[in-house]
Amino acid sequence: MILAALLSGAEVALPFMGEVIEPGRLALLSALSTSGAFVARILAQKGKDNGT
């Protein structure tokens, strides 16, 4: 769950780094953080008991 939160934060923060990071690397980092957050969220949800 912590990893999902960190990667989600990176998703939000990366666009603000556009002037510091070159466009190609920014696109790669954005893609990696987005896909990593997606996987982390799915894994975190599978670990939760939904009570049904």
C-alpha positions as semicolon CSV with decimal commas, in nm:
position;residue;x (nm);y (nm);z (nm)
1;M;0,000;0,000;0,000
2;I;0,289;0,234;0,077
3;L;0,449;0,160;-0,260
4;A;0,122;0,243;-0,437
5;A;0,106;0,574;-0,251
6;L;0,466;0,664;-0,334
7;L;0,424;0,581;-0,701
8;S;0,098;0,777;-0,715
9;G;0,283;1,073;-0,568
10;A;0,549;1,035;-0,836
11;E;0,274;1,038;-1,101
12;V;0,161;1,376;-0,971
13;A;0,507;1,524;-0,917
14;L;0,674;1,424;-1,243
15;P;0,492;1,670;-1,471
16;F;0,623;1,955;-1,256
17;M;0,979;1,837;-1,322
18;G;0,945;1,899;-1,697
19;E;1,198;2,181;-1,697
20;V;1,456;1,977;-1,505
21;I;1,428;1,639;-1,677
22;E;1,468;1,600;-2,052
23;P;1,147;1,501;-2,235
24;G;1,250;1,145;-2,324
25;R;1,342;1,057;-1,968
26;L;1,034;1,231;-1,835
27;A;0,814;1,017;-2,059
28;L;0,993;0,701;-1,950
29;L;0,971;0,788;-1,580
30;S;0,605;0,880;-1,616
31;A;0,525;0,552;-1,788
32;L;0,714;0,351;-1,527
33;S;0,556;0,529;-1,232
34;T;0,207;0,500;-1,379
35;S;0,236;0,130;-1,459
36;G;0,407;0,058;-1,128
37;A;0,134;0,239;-0,936
38;F;-0,129;0,046;-1,130
39;V;0,026;-0,290;-1,041
40;A;0,085;-0,188;-0,679
41;R;-0,280;-0,082;-0,641
42;I;-0,402;-0,414;-0,778
43;L;-0,173;-0,610;-0,548
44;A;-0,276;-0,399;-0,249
45;Q;-0,644;-0,456;-0,325
46;K;-0,597;-0,833;-0,356
47;G;-0,448;-0,833;-0,007
48;K;-0,757;-0,666;0,143
49;D;-1,062;-0,857;0,260
50;N;-1,367;-0,683;0,117
51;G;-1,602;-0,833;0,377
52;T;-1,837;-1,006;0,133
